[in-house]
Amino acid sequence: MHQLEQAIQKAKKQRISLNHTRLRHEFTANGVSTLSVAYTQTKTVALSPEILEKNRIIAARRDHPLTDVYRTLRAQVLQALDLLGKTTLGVTSANHGEGKTLTAVNLAIATAMDVNHTVLLVDADLRCPAVAQSLGIKPDLGLIECLTGKASIADCLINPGIDRLSILPVKDGIGNSAELLTSPQMGQLTKELKNRYPDRLILYDMPPILTLGDTIGLLPSIETILLVARDGVTRATEFSQVLDLLGNRNLIGTVLNGAP
């Protein structure tokens, strides 16, 4: 049994509820189909099917074998949020390179494909932002401009040509990300997003927990957490450390990414 599997079993014994979803990344050369709608207040950009396939963004593809996996993850997440009465979810991992952004983007798209839900995906990894890059978007403004008073939320939102989905990206990463993420402006922004969109799932691609102090400071503003680990990469000791740091936060589940 892998070290990570042992850590998951240990977490279960500690009465932490973990939904374990395995993802195997297999890709075909078929085209990508996305829904396109007209947004009157949000900037709409066209996505490149080639870039999406290269970056493994496949949740909008009805012909892809992994689409059903993300639909299953969507169902698990929405059920957990409904039981808790929560609408904000942070996706994080122990370290970079474990698939948190891949999971966050595909989960956001899969949820938006459900006609009963709308989604706002926020790139909160200010030091190493990857949401816009994974979608092939080059934003003019983003979360940092919102936090520093240089732009409004409406100025920064992007619709990636997928109905019921909006993106709040990061234009360029910064070094002093911890200060911004723990600032009163960030706390106010998370509250404003939740209050402005009470019926919308707000999904945050958060920084990894062990590499930076950014996530710990942001946790009080996020209602629930989805933890991503990578098979053969995330160590059991790291996983246990993450669980300790999360403490009594609403950890709704784990995704074991890249499993064979």
Buried (B, 14 or more C-beta within 10 A) or exposed (E): EBBBBEBBEBBEEEEBEBBBBEBEEEEEEEEBEBEEEEEEEEBBBEBEBEBBBEBBBBBBBEEBEBBEBBBEBBEBBBEBBEEEEBBBBBBBBBBBEBBBBBBBBBBBBBBBBBEEBBBBBBBBBBBBBBBBBBBBBEBEBBBBBBBEEEBEBEEBBBBBBBBBBBBBBBBEBBEEBBBBBBBEBBBEBBEEBBEEBEEBBBBBBBBBBBBBBBBBBBBEBBBBBBBBBBBEBBBBEBBBBBBEBBEEBBBBBBBBBBBE
